[in-house]
Amino acid sequence: MTVYFIGAGPGDPELLTKKAERVIGECPVCLYAGSLVPAEVVACAPQGARVMDTAAMTLDDTHAEIVAAHARGEDVARVHSGDPSLYGAIAEQIRRLRVDGIGYEIIPGVPAYAAAAAALGQELTVPEVAQSIILTRVSMKSTSMPEHETLENFARTGATLAIHLGVRNLREIVRVLSPHYGAACPVVVAYRVGWPDQMFIRGTLADIHGKVRDEKITRTALIMVGPVLGEVRDFKDSALYDPKMPHVLRPKVAKG
């Protein structure tokens, strides 16, 4: 018996990997985070499968379902939004599985920041503009952040930020980031990426709080901050395809 932690992607059922869809379709038990994963994503579960929305369940509740499935010799599809490695709360589940000697496997999914970039139609690592992305979150009522993982420290790098679980604290985020990025720095707030009602609010650190407040967005949003999110046109081509830059798969240097 195996528990499969499956990344469902940001919401669009078509962003499921082929492996994720196959495994969901084979498991007699499917536990999915219904507040973040549409029911359509797990519609491929086999007929007669025990499919449960875990939004109102505790860790004890979900683990009890897994233990019961283990006793029956049934595999479990544990479906999370995005990619399970990012804020998936799977570490505490894995800890319990190890104690009980229950095997598990992780199947990655499309993370929200990647789906947002695709929907926006842009690359996040543009030469000489941005080459780093920091995935982070802010401390609110949820788990506190490690001492050195602060927005101030990340902002000093000037890297593109993808801030999860922080839209309710947007005013404070703007206050902290503005001295480092400048009031004119582009910001995108991506709401319910991959869902039918997805929305992208573009602005700057100077005006994004007001725009988000006007839309009454208070949850399920990713905040992305950095110069690369603006209308960047004047940048150097990547050396990857430069005919004057040989590499192991293109050893000859173009003449001229």
Salt bridges, closest charged atoms under 4 A:
GLU26 OE1 - ARG22 NH1 3.22
ASP60 OD1 - ARG96 NH1 2.55
GLU65 OE1 - ARG50 NE 2.88
GLU74 OE1 - ARG72 NE 2.87
ASP100 OD2 - HIS63 NE2 2.59
GLU105 OE2 - LYS19 NZ 2.79
GLU172 OE2 - ARG175 NH2 2.63
ASP197 OD1 - ARG192 NE 2.81
ASP207 OD2 - LYS211 NZ 3.77
GLU231 OE1 - ARG233 NH2 3.91
